[in-house]
Amino acid sequence: MKAKQTDSVPQPQPFTPGITRGMVREHAFRLYRDRLSEHKVNLTLEDWILAEKDLAATMETEASSGMPQH
C-alpha cells in the first residue's frame, strides 16, 4: 500500500496556461479552508496540483456554460 505524502511544500508554478499562482492559491484556500484554519497546516504538492486541476475544470465549465468567471 502506498504511503500518503504529508510533507508541506511551497506553492509550485502552475502548469496550466492562463492560470496564475494567485488564482490557484485562492482556490486552494477555498477548497482546504477547514484544514488550514484549524491546524495551521501547509499544503502538500498533491494538494496544490489537485487545486489547480479543479480550478481549471471549473473555469472550463463556466466558460462553456456562459457563466461569469471568478
VEXRODO-6120 format. One record per atom (N, C-alpha, C, O, CB): residue in three letters; x, y, z. Coordinates in steps of 0.1 Angstrom, whole numbers, padded with zeros to 4 digits, always signed. Glycine has a CB too. Layout:
BEGIN
ALAXYZ ...
% end
This chain:
BEGIN
MET+0008-0012+0000 MET+0000+0000+0000 MET+0009+0012+0000 MET+0019+0013+0007 MET-0010+0000+0012 LYS+0005+0022-0008 LYS+0013+0034-0009 LYS+0011+0044+0003 LYS+0000+0046+0007 LYS+0010+0041-0022 ALA+0022+0049+0008 ALA+0021+0058+0020 ALA+0017+0072+0014 ALA+0022+0076+0004 ALA+0034+0058+0027 LYS+0009+0079+0022 LYS+0004+0092+0018 LYS+0015+0102+0021 LYS+0021+0102+0032 LYS-0009+0096+0024 GLN+0018+0111+0012 GLN+0028+0121+0014 GLN+0022+0132+0023 GLN+0011+0137+0020 GLN+0033+0127+0000 THR+0029+0136+0033 THR+0024+0146+0042 THR+0033+0158+0044 THR+0030+0167+0052 THR+0021+0140+0056 ASP+0044+0158+0036 ASP+0053+0169+0037 ASP+0047+0182+0030 ASP+0043+0181+0018 ASP+0067+0165+0030 SER+0047+0193+0037 SER+0042+0205+0031 SER+0054+0211+0022 SER+0065+0209+0025 SER+0038+0215+0041 VAL+0049+0217+0011 VAL+0059+0223+0002 VAL+0054+0237-0002 VAL+0042+0240-0001 VAL+0060+0214-0011 PRO+0063+0246-0006 PRO+0059+0259-0011 PRO+0051+0257-0024 PRO+0052+0247-0031 PRO+0072+0268-0014 GLN+0043+0267-0027 GLN+0034+0266-0039 GLN+0043+0265-0052 GLN+0051+0274-0054 GLN+0025+0277-0039 PRO+0040+0255-0060 PRO+0048+0254-0073 PRO+0042+0263-0083 PRO+0031+0268-0082 PRO+0048+0239-0078 GLN+0049+0265-0094 GLN+0044+0272-0105 GLN+0033+0264-0112 GLN+0034+0252-0113 GLN+0055+0276-0116 PRO+0022+0271-0116 PRO+0011+0264-0123 PRO+0016+0258-0136 PRO+0024+0265-0143 PRO-0001+0273-0125 PHE+0011+0247-0140 PHE+0014+0241-0153 PHE+0003+0244-0164 PHE+0006+0242-0176 PHE+0016+0227-0152 THR-0008+0249-0160 THR-0019+0252-0169 THR-0018+0266-0174 THR-0017+0276-0167 THR-0033+0250-0162 PRO-0017+0268-0188 PRO-0016+0281-0193 PRO-0028+0290-0190 PRO-0040+0285-0190 PRO-0015+0280-0209 GLY-0025+0302-0186 GLY-0036+0312-0183 GLY-0040+0312-0168 GLY-0049+0320-0164 GLY-0048+0309-0191 ILE-0034+0303-0160 ILE-0037+0302-0146 ILE-0025+0307-0138 ILE-0014+0302-0141 ILE-0041+0288-0142 THR-0027+0317-0129 THR-0016+0322-0121 THR-0015+0315-0108 THR-0024+0308-0103 THR-0018+0337-0120 ARG-0004+0318-0101 ARG-0002+0312-0087 ARG-0013+0318-0078 ARG-0018+0311-0069 ARG+0012+0316-0082 GLY-0016+0331-0080 GLY-0026+0337-0071 GLY-0040+0331-0073 GLY-0047+0328-0063 GLY-0027+0352-0074 MET-0043+0327-0085 MET-0056+0321-0087 MET-0057+0307-0081 MET-0067+0303-0075 MET-0059+0320-0103 VAL-0046+0299-0082 VAL-0045+0286-0076 VAL-0045+0287-0061 VAL-0052+0280-0054 VAL-0032+0279-0081 ARG-0038+0297-0055 ARG-0037+0299-0041 ARG-0051+0302-0035 ARG-0055+0296-0025 ARG-0027+0310-0037 GLU-0058+0311-0042 GLU-0072+0315-0037 GLU-0081+0303-0038 GLU-0089+0300-0028 GLU-0077+0326-0046 HIS-0080+0295-0048 HIS-0089+0284-0050 HIS-0085+0273-0040 HIS-0094+0267-0034 HIS-0088+0278-0064 ALA-0073+0271-0037 ALA-0068+0261-0028 ALA-0073+0264-0014 ALA-0077+0256-0006 ALA-0053+0259-0028 PHE-0072+0277-0010 PHE-0077+0281+0003 PHE-0092+0280+0005 PHE-0096+0277+0016 PHE-0072+0295+0006 ARG-0099+0281-0006 ARG-0114+0278-0005 ARG-0116+0264-0004 ARG-0125+0260+0004 ARG-0121+0284-0018 LEU-0109+0255-0011 LEU-0111+0241-0010 LEU-0107+0235+0003 LEU-0113+0226+0009 LEU-0103+0234-0021 TYR-0096+0240+0009 TYR-0090+0234+0021 TYR-0091+0243+0033 TYR-0084+0241+0043 TYR-0075+0231+0019 ARG-0101+0252+0033 ARG-0101+0262+0044 ARG-0103+0256+0058 ARG-0098+0261+0068 ARG-0113+0272+0042 ASP-0111+0245+0059 ASP-0113+0238+0072 ASP-0100+0233+0077 ASP-0097+0234+0089 ASP-0123+0227+0071 ARG-0092+0226+0069 ARG-0080+0220+0073 ARG-0069+0231+0076 ARG-0061+0229+0085 ARG-0074+0211+0062 LEU-0069+0242+0068 LEU-0059+0252+0070 LEU-0061+0260+0083 LEU-0052+0264+0090 LEU-0058+0261+0058 SER-0074+0264+0085 SER-0077+0273+0096 SER-0076+0266+0110 SER-0072+0272+0120 SER-0091+0278+0095 GLU-0079+0253+0111 GLU-0079+0246+0123 GLU-0065+0242+0128 GLU-0062+0243+0140 GLU-0088+0234+0123 HIS-0057+0237+0118 HIS-0045+0231+0122 HIS-0032+0239+0118 HIS-0021+0234+0121 HIS-0044+0217+0116 LYS-0034+0250+0111 LYS-0022+0257+0106 LYS-0013+0248+0098 LYS-0001+0249+0099 LYS-0014+0264+0118 VAL-0019+0240+0090 VAL-0012+0230+0082 VAL-0009+0237+0068 VAL-0018+0243+0062 VAL-0020+0217+0080 ASN+0003+0234+0063 ASN+0006+0238+0049 ASN+0001+0228+0039 ASN-0001+0216+0043 ASN+0021+0241+0047 LEU+0000+0231+0027 LEU-0005+0222+0017 LEU+0007+0213+0011 LEU+0018+0218+0010 LEU-0011+0229+0006 THR+0003+0201+0007 THR+0013+0192+0001 THR+0013+0195-0014 THR+0005+0202-0019 THR+0010+0177+0004 LEU+0023+0189-0021 LEU+0023+0191-0035 LEU+0011+0185-0042 LEU+0005+0191-0051 LEU+0036+0183-0041 GLU+0006+0174-0037 GLU-0007+0168-0042 GLU-0018+0178-0040 GLU-0027+0179-0049 GLU-0010+0155-0035 ASP-0019+0185-0029 ASP-0030+0194-0026 ASP-0029+0206-0037 ASP-0040+0209-0042 ASP-0029+0200-0012 TRP-0017+0211-0039 TRP-0016+0222-0049 TRP-0020+0217-0063 TRP-0027+0225-0070 TRP-0001+0227-0049 ILE-0016+0205-0067 ILE-0019+0200-0080 ILE-0034+0198-0081 ILE-0040+0202-0092 ILE-0012+0187-0083 LEU-0041+0192-0071 LEU-0055+0190-0072 LEU-0063+0203-0072 LEU-0073+0204-0079 LEU-0059+0182-0060 ALA-0058+0213-0065 ALA-0065+0226-0065 ALA-0064+0232-0079 ALA-0073+0238-0084 ALA-0058+0235-0055 GLU-0052+0231-0085 GLU-0050+0237-0099 GLU-0059+0230-0109 GLU-0066+0236-0117 GLU-0036+0236-0103 LYS-0060+0216-0108 LYS-0068+0209-0117 LYS-0083+0212-0115 LYS-0090+0213-0125 LYS-0066+0194-0116 ASP-0087+0213-0103 ASP-0101+0216-0100 ASP-0104+0230-0105 ASP-0115+0232-0111 ASP-0104+0215-0085 LEU-0095+0240-0103 LEU-0097+0253-0108 LEU-0098+0254-0123 LEU-0107+0260-0129 LEU-0086+0263-0104 ALA-0090+0246-0130 ALA-0090+0246-0145 ALA-0103+0240-0150 ALA-0109+0245-0159 ALA-0078+0238-0150 ALA-0108+0229-0143 ALA-0120+0223-0147 ALA-0132+0232-0144 ALA-0141+0233-0152 ALA-0122+0210-0139 THR-0132+0239-0133 THR-0143+0249-0130 THR-0143+0260-0140 THR-0154+0264-0145 THR-0140+0255-0116 MET-0131+0265-0144 MET-0131+0276-0154 MET-0136+0272-0167 MET-0143+0279-0174 MET-0117+0282-0155 GLU-0132+0259-0171 GLU-0137+0254-0184 GLU-0152+0252-0184 GLU-0158+0255-0194 GLU-0129+0241-0187 THR-0157+0247-0173 THR-0172+0245-0172 THR-0179+0258-0173 THR-0189+0260-0180 THR-0175+0238-0159 GLU-0174+0268-0166 GLU-0180+0281-0166 GLU-0180+0288-0179 GLU-0189+0294-0184 GLU-0174+0290-0155 ALA-0168+0286-0186 ALA-0167+0292-0199 ALA-0176+0286-0210 ALA-0182+0293-0218 ALA-0152+0291-0204 SER-0178+0273-0209 SER-0187+0266-0218 SER-0201+0268-0215 SER-0210+0267-0225 SER-0183+0251-0218 SER-0205+0271-0203 SER-0219+0273-0200 SER-0223+0288-0200 SER-0235+0291-0198 SER-0222+0267-0186 GLY-0213+0296-0202 GLY-0216+0311-0203 GLY-0217+0318-0190 GLY-0222+0329-0189 GLY-0229+0313-0210 MET-0214+0311-0179 MET-0214+0317-0166 MET-0202+0326-0164 MET-0192+0324-0170 MET-0214+0306-0154 PRO-0203+0337-0156 PRO-0192+0346-0153 PRO-0181+0338-0146 PRO-0183+0330-0137 PRO-0196+0358-0145 GLN-0168+0342-0150 GLN-0157+0336-0143 GLN-0153+0343-0130 GLN-0158+0355-0128 GLN-0145+0335-0152 HIS-0145+0337-0121 HIS-0141+0343-0109 HIS-0134+0356-0111 HIS-0130+0363-0101 HIS-0132+0334-0101 
% end
